[in-house]
């Protein structure tokens, strides 16, 4: 298996770092694939909050992928119009890779034609925008539709990856990854801030 994680200028840090950590734990403790950061060039990538990250490989050098995860951020709406990125995403989807997105990375999948006829989750800020584009949006932490997995915003990519590992490798492997990542969310919601926003269904249930 080969697990590519896309990065691009302005990408939201935790969108890719959370899944990177989960896949890294899967690789180290349970024989999963090693995560690989993929960008259009090998130049450092400045992320949404200022972190600079070095890609492992570029589009030309990455080789066949069995998984491609696309993180989001506001910059995703610019990237979805970049021809080189669209070609890269479509090539991997057409080759049968498991396609994943976190947050507004769903719009890159949308632009590449990957979400056609599929259900998907995305960041609460852009739920209506994705619906208006014709996608059946599921207001959950993550959604699977065939070979396509999509998640809500930022931290939700961690939940998606654990669920994917559980479904494809079994609960024991997912439990090993979860334990080493020490990922046991409390489920606590702080303060009344949420009352001012259009909450997705999974938050309203809390």
N, C-alpha and C positions, 0 to 999 in steps of 0.2 A: 504494500500500500504506500501511497505517496500523498501527503496531506499538505496542500498549498493554502496559505493564508495571504490574501491580497492586502497590500498597503499602498496608499497613494497620498499626495499632499492634502493635509487637512483631515485625514481619517481620525475618527474618535479612538483614543488610546485603548480604553477598556473593551471596546467592541472586538478588537483583535487580541489584546493581551489576555483577557479572560479565557477565550477558547485556546489560545496558545498554551496557557498554563495547564489546562485540562488535557489537551492532546499530549503535551510534554510529560505529564504524569502517567498517562496511558502508555506512552512509549517507554518510560523508565521502569515502571513497576508491573506492566502487564503485556509487554511485547507489542504495543501498538506502533503505528507509524510515527516517525519523527516529524514535527511540524517544520514547515519551510516558508519563510517570508518571501513573497513574490511581488516585485514592482516592475514598472516599465523600464527602469534602468537601475544600475547599481549605486546611484547617487543616494546620499542620506535623504530620508523622507521626514519632513517636519509635520508633526501631527497637530490635531486640533488645539491642544493646550500647550504646545511648544516643545514637546519631547521630540528628539531627533533619533531616528531608527535606521539601521543599516540593513537593507534587504540581503537575503541569502542568494538570490538569483533574479534574473529578469525574465520577461516574457519569452525571449528567444532561447534562453538557456535552461528553462525549468524542466523540459521533458514532459512525458505523459503524467497526468495526475489522476488519482482515484477519488480525491476529494478536493473541492475548492470552496473555501469560505470567504465571503465578501462582507467586510464590515462597513459601517455607515459613518454618519456625521453629515453636517450641512454640505460638505464638499462632494458628497455622493451625487448631488444633483448636477454638478459640473462634470463629474467623471462619466456619468451615464451618456454624455454627448461626445465622448472621446472615441474615435473610430478604432484606435488600437486596442483599447480596453474592451470594447464591444466584441471585437474579433476574438480576443483571447478568451472571454467568457463563453462565447458561442462555441468555439472549438472544443472547450472542455466539456460543455454540456452535450454537444453532439457526439463526443467520444464516450459518453456514458458515465462521466464522473458524478459522484454525489455532490449536488450543489447546495450550498448553505449561505444564508445571509443573516446578519445581525443588524437591527435598527433599520435605518434608511438604506442600507445595502440592498434591501428588497427592490428599490427602484433601479438599481443596476441590473438585477436579474430581470426586472420588468422590461427595461429597454433592450435587453439582449433576447427577449422573447421566451425566456425560461418560465415565466409565470403564466403564460397563456393557458387558460382553462384550469388553473390551479387555485387552491386556497393558500393564503399566506398570512403571516403575522408581521407587524412592524412597530416602530416607535409610536407611542400614543399621540405625539404631535402631528404625525402625518397619516393617521388612520384614514381620515376623510379623503385626503389627496390620493391615496392608493385605491380607495373604493371608487372614486371618480374616474380613475384610469381603467376601471372594469374588472378589478380583482376582487374576489370574495375574501374579505378580510376577516380573520379570526382573532378576536381580542383576548388572546392567551399569551403566556410567556413564550411558547413556541408552537409550531405547527409542522406536521409532516404531511406531505402530499406526494406519494411515490418516492422518487429519488431526490426530491427537493425538500429541504428543511429550512424554515425561516423562524426568526425569533423577534420578540419585542426589543426594546432599546437597551443598549449599553451592557448592563450586568446580565441580561437575559440570555446572552450567548453561552454563559457558563451552564445554565440549566439545560439549554438545548443540546450541548455537547454531551453532558452526562446522560441525558435521555437517549441520544443516538448510540452511545456506547452500550447502554443497557439493552437497547433493542437489537443491536447487531452482534454484540459480544457476550451478552448475558449480564444478569444483575450482580454476579460475583465480581466480574471485572469492573463494572461501574462502581461497585462498593469499594473496591480497592483504590480506584482513582479518587473517589470522593473522600476517603479517609486520609489519603496522603495530601490532598489539597485542603483538608480540614474545612470543607465547605458544607456547613450546616446552618443555613440562614434562620434567624429568629422569627421572621415573619412579622416583625413589629413595624408599624407605620408611625412615624414621628410627626407630631403637631398637626395643625389644621390646614397646612398649605394645600393639600390635595383637594380641598373643597373648592378651590378657585379654578380648577382645571377640568377638562373633559376626560374623566378617568376611563381607562379600558375596563372591560368586564372583570378581568381577573383581579384588579385592584378593588373594585367595588365590592366584591365578595368578601374582602377582608374587613 
